[in-house]
Amino acid sequence: MLSKLDAFFAPDEAALKLRGMRQEVIASNIANGDTPGYKARDIDFGQAYQRALSAAQPARLQMTQTDPRHLGGNPKQQLETDLLYRNDLQPSIDGNTVDMNTEMANFADNAVHYQASLTFMQQHIAGLRAALQTQ
């Protein structure tokens, strides 16, 4: 039963984790906007999300159960993302490739997508709750 719930929420979990990681990368770009030689980074969300969804289930670790009521272990799969360099539109003389307008737009866009992912997850939870209460 728990593995089915895990599979049901896996897309939402992957989306939230990747959006959070991307938000950190974009925030780092904004923070280093005046750092000489800093190269702007980003995550290809679409590619990373597809990779997370198509990844094989990790092998279950056998854990020692000291009580028959203990639940079995299920190690969470680590998300693999490639941290890419953003193509510079207009690099500065000091070699910094952060374009503050692009970074702020990406930050806001990613925040909206993160909020949408949270809303989808809340709707999934509400649907499960409604299904459990009708029985």
Secondary structure in CASP SS format (residue, H / E / C, confidence):
PFRMAT SS
TARGET T0000
AUTHOR 0000-0000-0000
METHOD secondary structure of the structure
MODEL  1
M C 1.00
L H 1.00
S H 1.00
K H 1.00
L H 1.00
D H 1.00
A H 1.00
F H 1.00
F H 1.00
A H 1.00
P H 1.00
D H 1.00
E H 1.00
A H 1.00
A H 1.00
L H 1.00
K H 1.00
L H 1.00
R H 1.00
G H 1.00
M H 1.00
R H 1.00
Q H 1.00
E H 1.00
V H 1.00
I H 1.00
A H 1.00
S H 1.00
N H 1.00
I H 1.00
A H 1.00
N C 1.00
G C 1.00
D C 1.00
T C 1.00
P C 1.00
G C 1.00
Y C 1.00
K C 1.00
A C 1.00
R E 1.00
D E 1.00
I E 1.00
D C 1.00
F H 1.00
G H 1.00
Q H 1.00
A H 1.00
Y H 1.00
Q H 1.00
R H 1.00
A H 1.00
L H 1.00
S H 1.00
A C 1.00
A C 1.00
Q C 1.00
P C 1.00
A C 1.00
R C 1.00
L C 1.00
Q C 1.00
M C 1.00
T C 1.00
Q C 1.00
T C 1.00
D C 1.00
P C 1.00
R C 1.00
H C 1.00
L C 1.00
G C 1.00
G C 1.00
N C 1.00
P C 1.00
K C 1.00
Q C 1.00
Q C 1.00
L C 1.00
E C 1.00
T C 1.00
D C 1.00
L E 1.00
L E 1.00
Y E 1.00
R C 1.00
N C 1.00
D C 1.00
L C 1.00
Q C 1.00
P C 1.00
S C 1.00
I C 1.00
D C 1.00
G C 1.00
N C 1.00
T C 1.00
V C 1.00
D C 1.00
M H 1.00
N H 1.00
T H 1.00
E H 1.00
M H 1.00
A H 1.00
N H 1.00
F H 1.00
A H 1.00
D H 1.00
N H 1.00
A H 1.00
V H 1.00
H H 1.00
Y H 1.00
Q H 1.00
A H 1.00
S H 1.00
L H 1.00
T H 1.00
F H 1.00
M H 1.00
Q H 1.00
Q H 1.00
H H 1.00
I H 1.00
A H 1.00
G H 1.00
L H 1.00
R H 1.00
A H 1.00
A H 1.00
L H 1.00
Q H 1.00
T C 1.00
Q C 1.00
END
